[in-house]
Amino acid sequence: MTVRSMNGPAACASTVAKLDPSITVAKTGENTLLLNLPRNIEEIDKATEDKSLLSRITRFFA
C-alpha cells in the first residue's frame, strides 16, 4: 500500500481516493483530509514504513 499526497479541492481528492485504494492525504486550503485509511494499525505502519537505504542500514545494526 502506498501513500499519496495532493493539493486540491475536497471533491477532487474524494474522486481520486475512490479510484485508487492508496492512503490519500489531501490538503484543501485550510483543511487536511485523510482518505482510505486502513482500520488496522499494523497496515498503517506497513504502508508508511521508511524504505530508504539509510533506514535499512539503521535497522540492520539496531
N, CA, C and O atoms as CSV, one atom per row, in Angstrom:
chain,resi,resn,atom,element,x,y,z
A,1,MET,N,N,0.852,-1.171,0.000
A,1,MET,CA,C,0.000,0.000,0.000
A,1,MET,C,C,0.900,1.237,0.000
A,1,MET,O,O,1.926,1.268,0.679
A,2,THR,N,N,0.515,2.227,-0.747
A,2,THR,CA,C,1.291,3.457,-0.834
A,2,THR,C,C,0.510,4.611,-0.226
A,2,THR,O,O,-0.679,4.501,0.073
A,3,VAL,N,N,1.218,5.720,-0.053
A,3,VAL,CA,C,0.602,6.931,0.480
A,3,VAL,C,C,0.710,8.014,-0.580
A,3,VAL,O,O,1.796,8.278,-1.098
A,4,ARG,N,N,-0.415,8.640,-0.904
A,4,ARG,CA,C,-0.437,9.711,-1.907
A,4,ARG,C,C,-0.755,11.019,-1.197
A,4,ARG,O,O,-1.617,11.068,-0.320
A,5,SER,N,N,-0.051,12.078,-1.585
A,5,SER,CA,C,-0.313,13.413,-1.049
A,5,SER,C,C,-0.695,14.316,-2.209
A,5,SER,O,O,-0.075,14.275,-3.272
A,6,MET,N,N,-1.729,15.136,-1.996
A,6,MET,CA,C,-2.160,16.019,-3.077
A,6,MET,C,C,-2.727,17.318,-2.522
A,6,MET,O,O,-3.195,17.372,-1.385
A,7,ASN,N,N,-2.678,18.341,-3.324
A,7,ASN,CA,C,-3.297,19.634,-3.021
A,7,ASN,C,C,-4.439,19.830,-4.013
A,7,ASN,O,O,-4.261,19.671,-5.221
A,8,GLY,N,N,-5.596,20.172,-3.497
A,8,GLY,CA,C,-6.730,20.390,-4.390
A,8,GLY,C,C,-8.034,20.435,-3.636
A,8,GLY,O,O,-8.058,20.303,-2.413
A,9,PRO,N,N,-9.123,20.622,-4.362
A,9,PRO,CA,C,-10.435,20.671,-3.710
A,9,PRO,C,C,-10.842,19.305,-3.147
A,9,PRO,O,O,-10.378,18.265,-3.616
A,10,ALA,N,N,-11.704,19.326,-2.150
A,10,ALA,CA,C,-12.146,18.102,-1.482
A,10,ALA,C,C,-12.828,17.140,-2.454
A,10,ALA,O,O,-12.636,15.928,-2.361
A,11,ALA,N,N,-13.615,17.667,-3.376
A,11,ALA,CA,C,-14.313,16.807,-4.335
A,11,ALA,C,C,-13.325,16.049,-5.219
A,11,ALA,O,O,-13.526,14.870,-5.507
A,12,CYS,N,N,-12.284,16.709,-5.638
A,12,CYS,CA,C,-11.261,16.071,-6.472
A,12,CYS,C,C,-10.521,14.987,-5.673
A,12,CYS,O,O,-10.293,13.888,-6.177
A,13,ALA,N,N,-10.153,15.302,-4.439
A,13,ALA,CA,C,-9.459,14.335,-3.593
A,13,ALA,C,C,-10.330,13.115,-3.327
A,13,ALA,O,O,-9.837,11.987,-3.330
A,14,SER,N,N,-11.591,13.330,-3.102
A,14,SER,CA,C,-12.521,12.229,-2.863
A,14,SER,C,C,-12.631,11.329,-4.090
A,14,SER,O,O,-12.668,10.106,-3.961
A,15,THR,N,N,-12.682,11.921,-5.265
A,15,THR,CA,C,-12.762,11.141,-6.501
A,15,THR,C,C,-11.506,10.314,-6.703
A,15,THR,O,O,-11.586,9.139,-7.062
A,16,VAL,N,N,-10.336,10.920,-6.474
A,16,VAL,CA,C,-9.066,10.191,-6.615
A,16,VAL,C,C,-9.027,9.035,-5.619
A,16,VAL,O,O,-8.594,7.937,-5.967
A,17,ALA,N,N,-9.469,9.265,-4.399
A,17,ALA,CA,C,-9.458,8.218,-3.376
A,17,ALA,C,C,-10.397,7.066,-3.731
A,17,ALA,O,O,-10.116,5.916,-3.391
A,18,LYS,N,N,-11.489,7.354,-4.400
A,18,LYS,CA,C,-12.411,6.290,-4.805
A,18,LYS,C,C,-11.834,5.453,-5.939
A,18,LYS,O,O,-12.143,4.267,-6.054
A,19,LEU,N,N,-10.998,6.060,-6.777
A,19,LEU,CA,C,-10.428,5.352,-7.922
A,19,LEU,C,C,-9.202,4.520,-7.564
A,19,LEU,O,O,-8.875,3.568,-8.273
A,20,ASP,N,N,-8.513,4.869,-6.463
A,20,ASP,CA,C,-7.283,4.194,-6.089
A,20,ASP,C,C,-7.329,3.874,-4.592
A,20,ASP,O,O,-7.643,4.757,-3.794
A,21,PRO,N,N,-7.025,2.642,-4.194
A,21,PRO,CA,C,-7.128,2.281,-2.771
A,21,PRO,C,C,-5.979,2.799,-1.897
A,21,PRO,O,O,-5.967,2.524,-0.697
A,22,SER,N,N,-5.029,3.528,-2.448
A,22,SER,CA,C,-3.913,4.046,-1.667
A,22,SER,C,C,-4.392,5.035,-0.612
A,22,SER,O,O,-5.408,5.705,-0.793
A,23,ILE,N,N,-3.647,5.121,0.498
A,23,ILE,CA,C,-3.931,6.146,1.500
A,23,ILE,C,C,-3.719,7.496,0.832
A,23,ILE,O,O,-2.697,7.704,0.177
A,24,THR,N,N,-4.658,8.410,0.984
A,24,THR,CA,C,-4.577,9.718,0.352
A,24,THR,C,C,-4.643,10.808,1.413
A,24,THR,O,O,-5.569,10.847,2.224
A,25,VAL,N,N,-3.647,11.694,1.398
A,25,VAL,CA,C,-3.626,12.867,2.267
A,25,VAL,C,C,-3.846,14.062,1.344
A,25,VAL,O,O,-3.023,14.335,0.471
A,26,ALA,N,N,-4.950,14.769,1.537
A,26,ALA,CA,C,-5.301,15.880,0.656
A,26,ALA,C,C,-5.354,17.183,1.452
A,26,ALA,O,O,-6.059,17.289,2.455
A,27,LYS,N,N,-4.594,18.169,0.982
A,27,LYS,CA,C,-4.631,19.499,1.585
A,27,LYS,C,C,-5.564,20.359,0.740
A,27,LYS,O,O,-5.310,20.598,-0.441
A,28,THR,N,N,-6.639,20.816,1.360
A,28,THR,CA,C,-7.659,21.585,0.650
A,28,THR,C,C,-7.791,22.944,1.308
A,28,THR,O,O,-8.725,23.180,2.074
A,29,GLY,N,N,-6.874,23.825,1.017
A,29,GLY,CA,C,-6.909,25.148,1.639
A,29,GLY,C,C,-6.507,25.060,3.095
A,29,GLY,O,O,-5.348,24.782,3.402
A,30,GLU,N,N,-7.453,25.295,4.001
A,30,GLU,CA,C,-7.166,25.260,5.432
A,30,GLU,C,C,-7.332,23.872,6.036
A,30,GLU,O,O,-6.914,23.655,7.173
A,31,ASN,N,N,-7.923,22.932,5.319
A,31,ASN,CA,C,-8.217,21.598,5.854
A,31,ASN,C,C,-7.284,20.547,5.289
A,31,ASN,O,O,-6.732,20.705,4.200
A,32,THR,N,N,-7.116,19.469,6.045
A,32,THR,CA,C,-6.382,18.297,5.582
A,32,THR,C,C,-7.303,17.095,5.707
A,32,THR,O,O,-7.854,16.834,6.776
A,33,LEU,N,N,-7.470,16.363,4.607
A,33,LEU,CA,C,-8.327,15.183,4.582
A,33,LEU,C,C,-7.473,13.928,4.551
A,33,LEU,O,O,-6.492,13.862,3.810
A,34,LEU,N,N,-7.832,12.947,5.338
A,34,LEU,CA,C,-7.190,11.629,5.316
A,34,LEU,C,C,-8.200,10.639,4.768
A,34,LEU,O,O,-9.224,10.377,5.398
A,35,LEU,N,N,-7.917,10.092,3.600
A,35,LEU,CA,C,-8.859,9.196,2.915
A,35,LEU,C,C,-8.242,7.810,2.751
A,35,LEU,O,O,-7.026,7.679,2.614
A,36,ASN,N,N,-9.068,6.797,2.764
A,36,ASN,CA,C,-8.679,5.397,2.576
A,36,ASN,C,C,-7.739,4.886,3.667
A,36,ASN,O,O,-6.871,4.057,3.395
A,37,LEU,N,N,-7.903,5.368,4.886
A,37,LEU,CA,C,-7.070,4.864,5.974
A,37,LEU,C,C,-7.540,3.468,6.381
A,37,LEU,O,O,-8.734,3.243,6.576
A,38,PRO,N,N,-6.594,2.529,6.508
A,38,PRO,CA,C,-6.987,1.196,6.996
A,38,PRO,C,C,-7.404,1.270,8.464
A,38,PRO,O,O,-6.964,2.160,9.191
A,39,ARG,N,N,-8.224,0.366,8.888
A,39,ARG,CA,C,-8.674,0.338,10.278
A,39,ARG,C,C,-7.675,-0.373,11.184
A,39,ARG,O,O,-7.757,-0.246,12.406
A,40,ASN,N,N,-6.743,-1.110,10.614
A,40,ASN,CA,C,-5.763,-1.869,11.375
A,40,ASN,C,C,-4.458,-1.070,11.475
A,40,ASN,O,O,-3.916,-0.654,10.451
A,41,ILE,N,N,-3.950,-0.850,12.686
A,41,ILE,CA,C,-2.746,-0.032,12.880
A,41,ILE,C,C,-1.518,-0.670,12.235
A,41,ILE,O,O,-0.609,0.045,11.813
A,42,GLU,N,N,-1.471,-2.005,12.151
A,42,GLU,CA,C,-0.326,-2.669,11.514
A,42,GLU,C,C,-0.277,-2.358,10.021
A,42,GLU,O,O,0.805,-2.212,9.453
A,43,GLU,N,N,-1.436,-2.255,9.387
A,43,GLU,CA,C,-1.473,-1.904,7.961
A,43,GLU,C,C,-0.988,-0.480,7.735
A,43,GLU,O,O,-0.308,-0.209,6.745
A,44,ILE,N,N,-1.325,0.425,8.631
A,44,ILE,CA,C,-0.847,1.807,8.517
A,44,ILE,C,C,0.668,1.844,8.683
A,44,ILE,O,O,1.351,2.536,7.929
A,45,ASP,N,N,1.204,1.109,9.658
A,45,ASP,CA,C,2.655,1.043,9.852
A,45,ASP,C,C,3.353,0.502,8.610
A,45,ASP,O,O,4.381,1.032,8.187
A,46,LYS,N,N,2.794,-0.550,8.032
A,46,LYS,CA,C,3.401,-1.145,6.849
A,46,LYS,C,C,3.362,-0.178,5.662
A,46,LYS,O,O,4.318,-0.102,4.890
A,47,ALA,N,N,2.270,0.550,5.518
A,47,ALA,CA,C,2.120,1.472,4.395
A,47,ALA,C,C,3.037,2.681,4.510
A,47,ALA,O,O,3.457,3.237,3.496
A,48,THR,N,N,3.351,3.092,5.731
A,48,THR,CA,C,4.153,4.297,5.926
A,48,THR,C,C,5.591,3.983,6.321
A,48,THR,O,O,6.328,4.880,6.731
A,49,GLU,N,N,5.998,2.725,6.205
A,49,GLU,CA,C,7.353,2.317,6.569
A,49,GLU,C,C,8.387,3.012,5.685
A,49,GLU,O,O,8.221,3.114,4.469
A,50,ASP,N,N,9.448,3.484,6.317
A,50,ASP,CA,C,10.549,4.129,5.595
A,50,ASP,C,C,11.374,3.051,4.908
A,50,ASP,O,O,11.890,2.153,5.573
A,51,LYS,N,N,11.507,3.125,3.583
A,51,LYS,CA,C,12.203,2.100,2.810
A,51,LYS,C,C,13.521,2.603,2.230
A,51,LYS,O,O,14.041,2.016,1.281
A,52,SER,N,N,14.060,3.670,2.781
A,52,SER,CA,C,15.309,4.213,2.261
A,52,SER,C,C,16.499,3.333,2.662
A,52,SER,O,O,16.395,2.531,3.590
A,53,LEU,N,N,17.600,3.482,1.978
A,53,LEU,CA,C,18.802,2.707,2.259
A,53,LEU,C,C,19.311,2.998,3.662
A,53,LEU,O,O,19.684,2.075,4.386
A,54,LEU,N,N,19.330,4.260,4.053
A,54,LEU,CA,C,19.791,4.623,5.391
A,54,LEU,C,C,18.925,3.970,6.465
A,54,LEU,O,O,19.443,3.510,7.482
A,55,SER,N,N,17.630,3.928,6.251
A,55,SER,CA,C,16.718,3.297,7.204
A,55,SER,C,C,17.000,1.801,7.312
A,55,SER,O,O,16.984,1.247,8.411
A,56,ARG,N,N,17.253,1.153,6.197
A,56,ARG,CA,C,17.555,-0.283,6.215
A,56,ARG,C,C,18.849,-0.570,6.955
A,56,ARG,O,O,18.922,-1.518,7.737
A,57,ILE,N,N,19.868,0.241,6.716
A,57,ILE,CA,C,21.152,0.054,7.409
A,57,ILE,C,C,20.981,0.274,8.907
A,57,ILE,O,O,21.525,-0.480,9.713
A,58,THR,N,N,20.228,1.302,9.281
A,58,THR,CA,C,19.999,1.587,10.702
A,58,THR,C,C,19.274,0.436,11.382
A,58,THR,O,O,19.629,0.053,12.497
A,59,ARG,N,N,18.256,-0.123,10.719
A,59,ARG,CA,C,17.530,-1.261,11.297
A,59,ARG,C,C,18.414,-2.502,11.386
A,59,ARG,O,O,18.272,-3.297,12.314
A,60,PHE,N,N,19.327,-2.675,10.426
A,60,PHE,CA,C,20.216,-3.829,10.413
A,60,PHE,C,C,21.147,-3.815,11.621
A,60,PHE,O,O,21.389,-4.855,12.234
A,61,PHE,N,N,21.671,-2.633,11.965
A,61,PHE,CA,C,22.611,-2.526,13.073
A,61,PHE,C,C,21.941,-2.233,14.413
A,61,PHE,O,O,22.632,-2.073,15.419
A,62,ALA,N,N,20.621,-2.160,14.447
A,62,ALA,CA,C,19.918,-1.864,15.708
A,62,ALA,C,C,19.832,-3.075,16.605
A,62,ALA,O,O,19.273,-2.995,17.699
